[in-house]
Amino acid sequence: MQVRVNEERCQGHGLCRLSAPTWFFPREEDGHAYVKDSEVPEAEQDAVRLAADSCPELAIEIAD
């Protein structure tokens, strides 16, 4: 599974970081989320999916 944050949609709410803190990080300049690695191992996929589902802006994009 791969994950990315749509930078145009992200508003920096931080809910993704609550669900998957090892995957989503705040950018220093604006607090918007980013991922350091797009390839999500199977053991972390549920947390990343929860983060995507909890994003009010639907900014987290997942490709299986």
N, C-alpha and C positions, 0 to 999 in steps of 0.2 A: 504494500500500500504506500502511496505517496501523498504528501500533504504540502500545501502552500497557503500563504495568507495573501489575499487580494488586498494590496496596499491602498487601492482607491476606496474600498469599502470599510476597512478597519477604522474604528473610531477610538480605539484605545480603552475600551471598557475593562479589559483585563479578566473577563470571565474564563477565557481559554486557559489562562495561566493558573486559575484555581483548579480546573479540571485536569490539566496536564502540564504541571510546572516544569517538567524536564524537557518539554518540547517547544513551549511558547515563551518568548522572552520579549521584554519591552525595549523598544529603541530609545536611546538616550534623548534624541532630539524632540520626540513627540509622544512617547509612550505607546505607540502603535506596536502591535505584535509582529514578530518574525520567527521563523524556524531556522535553526542552524543546519539541519540535515533534513532533506525532503523524504528520505526513505525510512518508513516507520517499521520497526520489527514487530512481529506478531504479538509479542507479549505486551506491547504498548498501544496496540490498535484500538482497544476499547476506550482507553482514556482519551485518545485523540478524537475518536468519533463523538464522545461525550462533549469534548470541547467544541467541536464543530456544531453540534446540536444546540449548545448553550449560547452560541454567538448571536447576539441580537441583530447584527448587521449582515449575517450570513457571509462573512468574509473568509471563512476557512474552507478551502477547496480540497476534496479528497478524491484520489483516483485509485481504484483497485487494480 
